[in-house]
């Protein structure tokens, strides 16, 4: 009898469930968007109950669409938007506030305070991270400080804190498991990536009771089973939940980047470039961060990572806020209608800039406009901007890593854009390898769960499942690309430190 693995892919704008067979092929899927909440400029929230409701619905629909016996499902794996932080009641499971999303900038002043206290070197040494509002620790602190009664309830042991993986596992197990995996834990600014434990000194520095935090566990591990009686999931009771990784390390795993030096970029809401650096963390000198990629069979693999906060979200901005396009594919069609961006550069620093700049106070900029600028030029400039930002990351990574990247494996929704992938290959002067199976994030989570459940025998079998759909090679003259990249850096300079006081 064929066995299957379900991946729950809980993203920034939608919740998805994808059913994979042993060949790594998609059997069925379901997806549901949910609300984005913007209480004030620079702040981003989600309703945790929306996250759970849409993910639960997607899971039920994906299993139903497959027309299989639920007993054929060997395991469930989870991958999630990282850093997004939820605080909930331990007894009722009700959130005490909206989730604070990874993009949210509200804790920038607190980060400035922590830097002024000289905490930066300790954070870097213990966690591999920089102090930034991006990470979860300051979000937990904000919730404790601003939700009435939250700190007192936390100190009494009445509350749980966690990232989205913890929230989903808690709900799927009926509150039986308050856990997280090492990859998600290592994005909190509270987790020691050397000892693989919460760091008491950092928790104390951020004034976060450790009783709030989930138990950190390996990425390929039995976390619990689907609880009986969950409305809509009654037929799935008892299925093991045994794989979990944040979306970016899950994509690195799903791309079969199992050897040190292999790298991938995911073009999603943001862009995230990760390089496997092996079994010892590499400290970045170029504005990147170091995280646990995965822990498997008692061995931990680390990754260098660069994060771009706004990538695919910039295309959504063209569509939803500016109304310049009616759909994402229209952005490609418009961009292809002009030979280049006509000297226009878009810096999509809507929520600040991530690696390698780490400027919480940068804001979005469009430069180079003339009376002849059309919406096609702006569409082309948006696609260029995404490729420029990834070029920033790869150049920084090549400066840090012991060996340079020779091929960039790509995935994510925006990687379907041929024009952008060609631009990326031109700027990097590297092959850009797009797989036949672009759902690598979901497959990474499924693969971790499937290994734990015995669906796949090991990394070699998983590596054999990967196929390239297209490899883009550099075409444009290198001198032209370098000139364009220099102009990009000038445009970035104009967006930096725009906000003088955090909003």
C-alpha positions as CSV (number, residue, x, y, z in Angstrom):
1,X,0.0,0.0,0.0
2,X,1.3,3.4,-1.0
3,X,2.3,5.7,1.9
4,X,2.1,9.5,2.0
5,X,3.5,12.4,4.0
6,X,1.6,15.6,4.6
7,X,3.5,18.9,4.8
8,X,1.8,21.9,6.5
9,X,3.4,25.0,5.0
10,X,2.3,27.9,7.1
11,X,3.4,31.1,5.4
12,X,3.2,34.8,5.9
13,X,0.1,35.3,3.7
14,X,-1.4,31.9,3.4
15,X,-1.7,28.5,5.0
16,X,-1.1,25.4,2.8
17,X,-1.1,21.6,3.0
18,X,0.6,19.4,0.5
19,X,0.4,15.6,0.3
20,X,3.5,13.9,-1.2
21,X,4.1,10.3,-2.3
22,X,7.3,8.4,-1.9
23,X,8.5,9.7,-5.2
24,X,8.4,13.2,-3.9
25,X,5.5,14.0,-6.2
26,X,2.6,16.2,-5.2
27,X,-0.6,14.2,-4.9
28,X,-2.9,16.9,-3.7
29,X,-2.8,20.4,-2.1
30,X,-5.0,23.1,-0.6
31,X,-4.3,26.7,0.3
32,X,-6.1,29.5,2.1
33,X,-5.0,33.1,2.5
34,X,-5.6,34.9,5.8
35,X,-5.8,38.6,6.9
36,X,-2.8,40.8,7.2
37,X,-3.2,43.4,10.0
38,X,-1.4,46.7,10.0
39,X,-2.2,48.5,13.2
40,X,0.1,51.4,12.3
41,X,3.0,52.1,9.9
42,X,5.8,49.6,10.2
43,X,3.7,47.2,12.4
44,X,2.4,43.8,11.1
45,X,0.2,41.3,12.9
46,X,-1.7,38.1,12.3
47,X,-4.6,36.6,14.2
48,X,-3.3,33.3,15.5
49,X,-6.8,31.8,15.3
50,X,-6.8,32.7,11.6
51,X,-3.5,30.9,11.2
52,X,-4.8,27.7,12.9
53,X,-8.3,27.8,11.2
54,X,-6.8,28.2,7.7
55,X,-4.1,25.6,8.2
56,X,-6.6,23.1,9.7
57,X,-8.9,23.6,6.7
58,X,-6.1,23.2,4.2
59,X,-5.0,20.0,5.9
60,X,-8.5,18.5,5.8
61,X,-9.1,19.6,2.1
62,X,-5.7,18.3,0.9
63,X,-6.3,14.9,2.5
64,X,-9.9,14.8,1.1
65,X,-8.7,15.7,-2.4
66,X,-6.2,12.8,-2.4
67,X,-9.0,10.2,-2.1
68,X,-6.9,8.0,0.1
69,X,-7.4,6.2,3.4
70,X,-6.0,8.6,6.1
71,X,-4.3,5.5,7.5
72,X,-2.0,5.7,4.5
73,X,-0.5,8.9,5.9
74,X,2.7,8.0,7.6
75,X,3.6,11.4,9.1
76,X,3.0,15.1,9.2
77,X,5.8,17.6,8.8
78,X,5.6,21.3,9.6
79,X,7.3,24.3,8.1
80,X,6.4,27.9,8.9
81,X,7.0,31.6,8.7
82,X,9.8,32.1,11.2
83,X,10.2,34.7,13.9
84,X,6.5,35.4,14.0
85,X,5.6,35.3,17.7
86,X,2.5,34.2,19.6
87,X,1.6,34.3,23.2
88,X,-1.3,32.1,24.4
89,X,-3.1,30.8,27.5
90,X,-1.7,27.5,28.6
91,X,-5.1,26.2,29.9
92,X,-7.5,27.5,27.2
93,X,-5.2,27.7,24.2
94,X,-6.5,31.2,23.5
95,X,-4.0,33.8,22.2
96,X,-3.7,36.9,24.4
97,X,-2.9,39.2,21.5
98,X,-2.4,39.0,17.8
99,X,0.8,37.4,16.6
100,X,3.6,39.9,15.9
101,X,4.9,39.1,12.4
102,X,8.5,38.7,11.5
103,X,8.3,41.9,9.3
104,X,7.1,44.0,12.2
105,X,9.3,46.9,13.2
106,X,7.7,47.9,16.5
107,X,10.6,46.7,18.7
108,X,13.3,48.7,16.9
109,X,13.6,51.1,19.9
110,X,14.1,48.2,22.3
111,X,16.8,46.8,19.9
112,X,18.5,50.1,20.1
113,X,18.4,49.9,23.9
114,X,19.9,46.4,23.9
115,X,22.7,47.5,21.5
116,X,23.4,50.5,23.8
117,X,23.7,48.1,26.7
118,X,26.5,46.3,24.8
119,X,24.6,43.1,24.4
120,X,25.5,42.8,20.7
121,X,28.6,40.7,21.0
122,X,27.0,38.2,23.5
123,X,24.0,37.8,21.2
124,X,26.3,37.2,18.2
125,X,28.5,34.7,20.0
126,X,25.7,32.7,21.6
127,X,23.0,32.8,18.9
128,X,24.7,33.6,15.6
129,X,22.3,36.5,15.2
130,X,22.4,40.3,15.2
131,X,20.2,42.4,17.4
132,X,17.2,43.3,15.2
133,X,13.5,43.7,15.5
134,X,13.2,40.8,12.9
135,X,13.9,38.2,15.6
136,X,11.4,36.8,18.1
137,X,13.0,37.6,21.5
138,X,12.1,41.3,21.5
139,X,8.6,40.5,20.2
140,X,8.0,38.3,23.3
141,X,9.3,41.1,25.5
142,X,6.9,43.6,23.8
143,X,3.9,41.3,24.4
144,X,4.8,40.9,28.1
145,X,5.3,44.6,28.5
146,X,2.2,45.8,26.6
147,X,-0.6,43.2,27.0
148,X,-2.3,44.0,30.3
149,X,-1.5,41.4,32.9
150,X,0.6,39.3,30.6
151,X,3.8,39.5,32.5
152,X,2.2,38.5,35.8
153,X,0.4,35.6,34.1
154,X,3.7,34.5,32.5
155,X,5.5,34.6,35.8
156,X,2.7,32.4,37.3
157,X,3.3,29.9,34.5
158,X,-0.1,30.5,32.9
159,X,1.1,31.4,29.4
160,X,3.0,29.9,26.5
161,X,5.2,31.7,24.0
162,X,6.2,30.3,20.7
163,X,6.7,30.7,17.0
164,X,4.2,29.4,14.5
165,X,5.6,25.8,14.6
166,X,4.9,25.7,18.3
167,X,1.4,27.1,17.9
168,X,0.5,24.5,15.2
169,X,2.0,21.5,17.1
170,X,0.2,22.7,20.3
171,X,-3.1,22.8,18.5
172,X,-2.6,19.6,16.5
173,X,-1.8,17.7,19.7
174,X,-4.6,19.2,21.7
175,X,-2.2,21.1,23.9
176,X,-0.1,18.0,24.8
177,X,3.1,19.3,23.3
178,X,4.7,22.7,23.8
179,X,7.8,22.2,21.7
180,X,9.9,23.8,18.9
181,X,12.6,22.6,16.6
182,X,16.2,23.8,16.7
183,X,15.9,25.8,13.5
184,X,13.0,27.9,14.7
185,X,14.5,28.2,18.2
186,X,17.7,29.6,16.7
187,X,15.8,32.6,15.3
188,X,14.7,33.9,18.7
189,X,17.9,35.7,20.0
190,X,17.4,33.5,23.1
191,X,18.8,30.1,21.9
192,X,22.4,29.0,22.2
193,X,23.3,27.4,18.9
194,X,26.3,25.7,20.4
195,X,24.6,24.0,23.3
196,X,21.2,23.7,21.6
197,X,19.5,25.1,24.7
198,X,17.7,28.3,25.8
199,X,20.3,30.7,27.1
200,X,19.6,31.8,30.7
201,X,21.7,34.9,30.4
202,X,20.0,36.2,27.3
203,X,16.5,35.4,28.6
204,X,17.4,37.4,31.7
205,X,18.8,40.3,29.7
206,X,15.5,40.4,27.8
207,X,13.5,39.8,30.9
208,X,11.7,36.8,29.5
209,X,10.7,34.0,31.9
210,X,12.0,30.7,30.6
211,X,8.9,28.9,31.7
212,X,7.1,30.5,28.7
213,X,9.4,28.9,26.2
214,X,8.8,25.6,24.3
215,X,11.1,22.6,24.6
216,X,13.6,22.7,21.8
217,X,14.0,19.4,19.9
218,X,15.7,18.0,16.8
219,X,14.1,18.6,13.4
220,X,13.5,14.9,12.7
221,X,11.7,13.8,15.9
222,X,8.4,12.6,17.2
223,X,6.7,15.7,18.7
224,X,3.3,14.1,19.3
225,X,0.2,12.8,17.5
226,X,-2.8,14.4,16.1
227,X,-5.3,14.6,19.0
228,X,-8.7,12.9,18.7
229,X,-11.8,15.1,18.4
230,X,-10.3,18.1,16.5
231,X,-13.2,19.4,14.4
232,X,-12.6,18.6,10.7
233,X,-9.6,16.4,11.5
234,X,-11.3,13.5,13.2
235,X,-10.1,11.0,10.6
236,X,-6.5,12.0,11.1
237,X,-6.3,11.3,14.9
238,X,-3.2,9.4,15.9
239,X,-1.0,10.4,12.9
240,X,2.5,11.3,14.1
241,X,3.9,14.8,13.8
242,X,7.6,14.1,13.4
243,X,9.3,16.7,11.2
244,X,9.6,20.5,11.7
245,X,11.8,23.2,10.3
246,X,11.5,26.9,9.6
247,X,10.6,27.7,6.0
248,X,14.1,28.6,4.9
249,X,16.1,25.6,6.4
250,X,13.2,23.4,5.2
251,X,13.8,24.7,1.6
252,X,17.6,24.1,2.0
253,X,16.8,20.5,3.0
254,X,14.1,20.2,0.3
255,X,16.7,21.4,-2.3
256,X,19.0,18.5,-1.2
257,X,21.7,21.0,-0.2
258,X,23.2,18.3,2.1
259,X,26.9,19.1,1.5
260,X,28.8,22.1,2.9
261,X,29.0,24.9,0.3
262,X,25.7,24.1,-1.4
263,X,23.3,27.1,-1.4
264,X,19.7,28.0,-2.2
265,X,17.6,31.1,-2.4
266,X,13.8,31.2,-1.8
267,X,11.9,33.9,-3.6
268,X,8.8,34.3,-1.4
269,X,7.4,37.2,0.5
270,X,11.0,37.9,1.3
271,X,14.2,36.4,-0.1
272,X,16.3,34.1,1.9
273,X,19.7,32.8,0.8
274,X,21.1,29.9,2.9
275,X,24.4,28.1,2.5
276,X,25.1,24.7,4.2
277,X,28.4,25.3,6.2
278,X,28.6,21.9,7.8
279,X,28.7,20.7,11.4
280,X,30.3,23.9,12.9
281,X,28.8,27.4,12.9
282,X,30.6,30.0,10.8
283,X,30.7,33.5,12.3
284,X,29.8,36.1,9.6
285,X,31.9,39.2,9.1
286,X,29.6,40.5,6.3
287,X,26.3,41.1,8.0
288,X,24.9,37.6,7.6
289,X,23.6,35.4,10.5
290,X,24.3,31.8,11.5
291,X,21.5,29.4,12.4
292,X,20.8,25.8,12.9
293,X,19.7,24.4,9.6
294,X,18.7,21.0,10.9
295,X,19.6,18.3,13.4
296,X,19.3,14.8,12.2
297,X,20.5,11.5,13.7
298,X,22.3,13.3,16.5
299,X,24.3,15.6,14.1
300,X,23.6,19.3,13.7
301,X,24.1,21.1,10.4
302,X,24.5,24.9,10.4
303,X,23.7,27.5,7.7
304,X,24.9,31.0,6.9
305,X,21.9,33.1,6.0
306,X,21.0,36.4,4.5
307,X,17.5,37.7,4.7
308,X,15.7,40.2,2.4
309,X,12.5,41.4,4.0
310,X,10.5,42.4,0.9
311,X,10.7,40.4,-2.4
312,X,7.5,38.8,-3.7
313,X,5.7,41.3,-1.4
314,X,6.9,44.1,-3.7
315,X,5.1,42.5,-6.6
316,X,2.0,42.3,-4.4
317,X,2.5,46.0,-3.6
318,X,2.4,46.8,-7.3
319,X,-0.9,44.9,-7.6
320,X,-2.7,45.6,-4.4
321,X,-1.6,49.1,-3.3
322,X,-0.5,50.8,-6.5
323,X,-2.9,49.0,-8.9
324,X,-0.3,48.9,-11.6
325,X,-0.9,45.2,-12.3
326,X,-3.9,43.0,-11.9
327,X,-1.9,39.7,-11.3
328,X,1.6,38.6,-10.6
329,X,2.2,37.1,-14.1
330,X,1.3,40.6,-15.5
331,X,4.4,41.9,-13.8
332,X,6.5,39.6,-15.9
333,X,4.7,40.5,-19.1
334,X,5.1,44.2,-18.5
335,X,8.8,43.8,-17.6
336,X,9.4,41.8,-20.8
337,X,7.9,44.6,-22.9
338,X,10.8,46.9,-22.3
339,X,14.6,46.2,-22.8
340,X,15.5,47.4,-19.3
341,X,14.1,49.5,-16.4
342,X,15.0,52.8,-18.1
343,X,17.3,53.9,-15.3
344,X,14.6,53.3,-12.6
345,X,15.6,51.6,-9.4
346,X,13.2,50.5,-6.7
347,X,14.5,49.8,-3.2
348,X,11.7,47.9,-1.4
349,X,12.7,48.8,2.1
350,X,9.0,48.9,3.3
351,X,9.9,47.4,6.6
352,X,13.6,48.3,6.7
353,X,16.5,46.5,5.1
354,X,17.8,43.1,6.2
355,X,21.2,41.6,5.3
356,X,23.8,42.9,4.7
357,X,22.6,46.4,5.7
358,X,20.5,45.7,8.8
359,X,18.9,49.2,8.8
360,X,15.6,49.1,10.7
361,X,15.0,52.7,9.8
362,X,15.4,52.4,6.0
363,X,12.3,52.9,3.9
364,X,11.2,52.2,0.3
365,X,12.6,54.4,-2.4
366,X,12.1,54.8,-6.2
367,X,14.9,56.8,-8.0
368,X,15.7,57.5,-11.6
369,X,12.1,58.5,-12.6
370,X,11.7,60.6,-15.7
371,X,8.7,61.9,-17.7
372,X,9.2,58.9,-20.0
373,X,9.0,56.3,-17.1
374,X,6.1,53.9,-17.7
375,X,4.5,51.2,-15.5
376,X,6.5,48.7,-17.5
377,X,9.7,50.3,-16.4
378,X,8.6,50.2,-12.8
379,X,7.6,46.5,-13.1
380,X,11.0,45.7,-14.6
381,X,12.7,47.7,-11.8
382,X,10.8,45.7,-9.2
383,X,12.0,42.4,-10.6
384,X,15.5,43.8,-10.9
385,X,15.3,44.9,-7.2
386,X,14.6,41.4,-6.1
387,X,17.6,40.1,-8.1
388,X,19.8,42.9,-6.8
389,X,19.0,42.1,-3.2
390,X,19.9,38.4,-3.7
391,X,23.1,39.5,-5.3
392,X,23.9,41.5,-2.2
393,X,23.4,38.3,-0.1
394,X,25.5,36.0,-2.3
395,X,28.4,38.5,-2.5
396,X,28.4,38.7,1.3
397,X,28.2,35.0,1.6
398,X,31.1,34.4,-0.7
399,X,33.1,36.8,1.6
400,X,32.3,34.7,4.7
401,X,32.3,31.1,3.5
402,X,35.4,29.0,3.1
403,X,34.5,28.2,-0.5
404,X,32.5,30.2,-3.0
405,X,29.0,29.3,-4.2
406,X,29.3,27.7,-7.6
407,X,25.5,27.3,-8.3
408,X,22.5,28.8,-6.8
409,X,19.5,26.5,-6.4
410,X,16.2,28.5,-6.4
411,X,12.6,28.0,-5.3
412,X,9.6,29.9,-4.1
413,X,6.7,31.5,-5.9
414,X,8.6,34.2,-7.7
415,X,11.2,31.7,-9.0
416,X,8.7,30.9,-11.8
417,X,9.7,34.2,-13.4
418,X,12.1,33.4,-16.3
419,X,13.0,37.0,-16.8
420,X,14.0,37.5,-13.1
421,X,15.9,34.2,-13.0
422,X,17.9,35.2,-16.1
423,X,18.6,38.6,-14.5
424,X,19.8,36.8,-11.4
425,X,22.2,34.6,-13.3
426,X,23.5,37.6,-15.2
427,X,24.1,39.6,-12.0
428,X,25.7,36.7,-10.1
429,X,27.7,35.3,-13.0
430,X,26.5,31.9,-11.8
431,X,24.2,29.1,-13.0
432,X,20.8,29.5,-11.4
433,X,19.2,26.0,-11.0
434,X,15.4,25.9,-10.8
435,X,14.1,22.4,-9.8
436,X,11.2,20.6,-11.4
437,X,9.6,20.4,-7.9
438,X,9.5,24.1,-6.9
439,X,7.6,23.2,-3.6
440,X,10.9,22.6,-1.9
441,X,10.0,24.2,1.4
442,X,7.0,21.9,1.9
443,X,9.0,18.9,0.6
444,X,11.8,19.7,3.1
445,X,9.3,19.4,6.0
446,X,7.8,16.3,4.5
447,X,11.2,14.8,4.0
448,X,12.2,15.4,7.6
449,X,8.9,13.8,8.8
450,X,9.3,10.9,6.3
451,X,12.8,10.1,7.5
452,X,11.5,9.9,11.1
453,X,8.6,7.6,10.0
454,X,10.8,5.4,7.7
455,X,9.2,6.5,4.4
456,X,12.7,7.3,3.1
457,X,15.8,5.6,4.1
458,X,18.2,8.5,4.2
459,X,19.7,11.5,2.5
460,X,20.9,9.7,-0.6
461,X,17.4,8.5,-1.5
462,X,16.1,12.1,-1.0
463,X,19.0,13.5,-3.2
464,X,18.0,11.2,-6.0
465,X,14.5,12.6,-6.0
466,X,15.7,16.1,-7.0
467,X,15.5,17.1,-10.7
468,X,16.4,20.3,-12.4
469,X,13.7,21.9,-14.5
470,X,15.9,24.7,-16.0
471,X,19.4,26.0,-15.5
472,X,19.8,29.7,-16.3
473,X,23.3,30.7,-17.4
474,X,24.8,34.3,-17.5
475,X,24.1,36.0,-20.9
476,X,24.5,39.7,-20.5
477,X,28.0,41.3,-20.6
478,X,29.6,41.4,-17.2
479,X,30.6,45.0,-17.5
480,X,26.9,46.0,-18.0
481,X,25.8,44.1,-15.0
482,X,28.5,45.6,-12.8
483,X,27.5,49.1,-13.8
484,X,23.9,48.4,-13.1
485,X,24.8,46.9,-9.7
486,X,26.8,50.0,-8.8
487,X,23.7,52.1,-9.5
488,X,21.7,49.8,-7.3
489,X,24.1,50.4,-4.4
490,X,23.7,54.2,-4.9
491,X,19.9,53.8,-4.8
492,X,20.2,51.8,-1.5
493,X,22.2,54.6,0.0
494,X,19.3,56.9,-0.6
495,X,16.9,54.7,1.4
496,X,19.1,54.2,4.4
497,X,18.3,55.8,7.8
498,X,15.2,57.5,6.4
499,X,13.2,57.3,9.6
500,X,14.8,59.4,12.3
501,X,12.6,58.2,15.1
502,X,10.8,54.8,15.0
503,X,7.1,55.2,14.2
